[in-house]
Amino acid sequence: MSGDQVQVVLVQGVVQVPVLLVLVAGLILVAARRDRLSRLARGLAVAGCGVLLIGVLANVAWLASIPTLLRAGQSAAEFGVISAAVALVLNLCQAVGLGLLIGGVLTGGIRPPVAAGQPVAMR
């Protein structure tokens, strides 16, 4: 990795920290509320957070590769096409992740609390 790439990764890493923290916290909260969420709601929420995490990391990787592409002599038109393709993939990743999270919320996944001593029915 060149110095430019390291700098971009560090800067973007710092910029993306709030998003990464929220997604990791979401995964932790879903795991902590395992007893209150249906299997479907949990699965959708975990998948949504996972897809969004992958998207954030892919975005950082893309931004780190830009200096290399520019040094490689890419024309503005070529770089524009590559950039548009990457943006499309990253936006699809974000749309899928958000859709999965919304699906998890809308599945009616919250179960009422169970009183101590009562059997728990798994869905």
C-alpha positions as CSV (number, residue, x, y, z in Angstrom):
1,M,0.0,0.0,0.0
2,S,1.4,3.4,-1.0
3,G,1.5,6.4,1.4
4,D,-1.5,7.9,-0.4
5,Q,-3.6,4.8,0.1
6,V,-2.6,4.5,3.8
7,Q,-3.7,8.1,4.3
8,V,-7.0,7.6,2.5
9,V,-7.7,4.5,4.5
10,L,-6.9,6.2,7.8
11,V,-9.0,9.3,7.0
12,Q,-11.9,7.2,5.7
13,G,-11.6,4.8,8.6
14,V,-12.0,7.7,11.0
15,V,-14.9,9.2,9.0
16,Q,-16.7,5.8,9.0
17,V,-16.2,5.1,12.7
18,P,-19.7,6.3,13.7
19,V,-21.4,4.2,11.1
20,L,-19.3,1.2,12.0
21,L,-20.0,1.6,15.7
22,V,-23.8,1.9,15.1
23,L,-23.8,-1.3,13.0
24,V,-21.7,-3.2,15.5
25,A,-23.9,-1.9,18.3
26,G,-26.9,-3.1,16.3
27,L,-25.5,-6.6,16.0
28,I,-24.8,-6.6,19.8
29,L,-28.3,-5.4,20.6
30,V,-29.9,-8.0,18.4
31,A,-27.8,-10.7,20.1
32,A,-28.7,-9.4,23.5
33,R,-32.4,-9.3,22.7
34,R,-32.4,-12.8,21.3
35,D,-35.1,-13.9,23.6
36,R,-37.5,-11.1,22.6
37,L,-37.0,-11.3,18.8
38,S,-38.4,-13.9,16.5
39,R,-35.9,-16.0,14.5
40,L,-37.0,-14.2,11.3
41,A,-36.6,-10.7,12.8
42,R,-33.2,-11.6,14.2
43,G,-32.0,-13.1,10.9
44,L,-33.1,-10.1,8.9
45,A,-31.6,-7.7,11.3
46,V,-28.2,-9.5,11.4
47,A,-28.2,-9.9,7.6
48,G,-29.0,-6.2,7.2
49,C,-26.2,-5.1,9.6
50,G,-23.8,-7.5,7.9
51,V,-24.6,-6.2,4.4
52,L,-24.2,-2.6,5.6
53,L,-20.9,-3.4,7.3
54,I,-19.6,-5.0,4.1
55,G,-20.7,-1.9,2.2
56,V,-18.9,0.4,4.5
57,L,-15.7,-1.6,4.3
58,A,-16.0,-1.9,0.5
59,N,-16.4,1.9,0.3
60,V,-13.2,2.4,2.3
61,A,-11.4,-0.1,0.0
62,W,-12.7,1.7,-3.1
63,L,-11.6,5.1,-1.8
64,A,-8.2,3.6,-1.0
65,S,-7.9,2.4,-4.6
66,I,-8.5,5.7,-6.2
67,P,-5.0,7.1,-6.0
68,T,-3.7,3.9,-7.7
69,L,-6.2,4.2,-10.5
70,L,-5.3,7.8,-11.0
71,R,-1.6,7.0,-11.1
72,A,-2.2,4.2,-13.6
73,G,-3.1,6.8,-16.2
74,Q,-6.9,6.2,-16.3
75,S,-8.6,8.8,-18.5
76,A,-11.4,10.9,-16.9
77,A,-13.9,8.9,-19.0
78,E,-12.6,5.5,-17.9
79,F,-12.4,6.6,-14.3
80,G,-16.0,7.9,-14.6
81,V,-17.2,4.6,-15.8
82,I,-15.4,2.7,-13.1
83,S,-16.6,5.1,-10.4
84,A,-20.2,4.9,-11.6
85,A,-20.1,1.1,-11.5
86,V,-18.6,1.0,-8.0
87,A,-21.2,3.6,-6.9
88,L,-24.0,1.4,-8.3
89,V,-22.7,-1.7,-6.4
90,L,-22.3,0.3,-3.1
91,N,-25.7,1.8,-3.4
92,L,-27.3,-1.5,-4.1
93,C,-25.5,-2.9,-1.0
94,Q,-26.9,-0.1,1.1
95,A,-30.4,-0.5,-0.3
96,V,-30.3,-4.3,0.4
97,G,-29.0,-3.8,3.9
98,L,-31.6,-1.2,4.7
99,G,-34.3,-3.3,3.2
100,L,-33.3,-6.3,5.4
101,L,-33.3,-4.1,8.5
102,I,-36.7,-2.7,7.7
103,G,-37.9,-6.2,7.0
104,G,-36.7,-7.3,10.4
105,V,-38.6,-4.5,12.0
106,L,-41.8,-5.1,10.1
107,T,-42.0,-8.9,10.7
108,G,-43.7,-8.3,14.0
109,G,-40.6,-9.8,15.6
110,I,-41.0,-8.5,19.2
111,R,-42.4,-11.1,21.5
112,P,-44.0,-10.1,24.8
113,P,-41.9,-10.7,27.8
114,V,-42.2,-14.1,29.4
115,A,-43.0,-14.4,33.1
116,A,-40.5,-16.4,35.2
117,G,-41.3,-20.0,35.2
118,Q,-43.4,-20.0,32.0
119,P,-42.3,-22.2,29.1
120,V,-41.0,-20.3,26.1
121,A,-42.4,-21.2,22.7
122,M,-39.8,-20.8,19.9
123,R,-40.9,-19.5,16.5
